[in-house]
Amino acid sequence: MEDTFNQGESIETCCSSHRKSHHSDQTKYNLVTRLNRIEGQVRGVKNLIEKILTVMMC
């Protein structure tokens, strides 16, 4: 089945019958906060590895 999007129709109207979140706003906020923390940790590990590589190449 193909989804259609009529001109002048907003995405909310067009796609509102699609998947809806069953998570509360607080749960979504907590998940985004956790993902941001993980992203920061990954960046920190990446920077550490880059520093080690820089020292090893000198």
N, C-alpha and C positions, 0 to 999 in steps of 0.2 A: 504494500500500500504506500502510495507516495503522499508526502505531506505537501500541502499547498499553502501559499502565502499570498493573499490578495493585496493588491496595491491599496495603500491607505489604511490597512489593518495593522494594528500594533502587534509586536511580538507577544506581548502578554495575552492579547485576545486570541491570536493565532495558536499559540503554543500552550495555553493555560490548561488544556486537557492532558498534557503530557505529564511526565513524572514529577511528583511533588515530594518535597523533603518531609520526612517524619521526625526530624530532629528539631528540638527547640532552639530558639535564638541563642540561649546561653550555651547549649552544647556546641553549636556552630562556632560561636566566639571562642570557646575553649579549644576546639580543634584547630582553628586558625592560629591561635596563640601558640599552641604546641608545635604546629608546623613551622611557624616563624622561628621558634627556639631551635628546632632541629636544623633549619636552614642556616642559622647563625653558627651552630656547632660544626656543620659540614664546611662552611666557609673558613672557620678557624683551623680545622684539620688540613684543608687545602693550602692555606697560607703557611702552616707549619711545614708541610711537605715541600712547598716551593722554597722556603728558607733553607731547609736541609739540602735540597738539590743545589741551590746557589752556593752554599758553603762547600759542598763536595766538588763542584766544578772549578773552584778557585785554586 
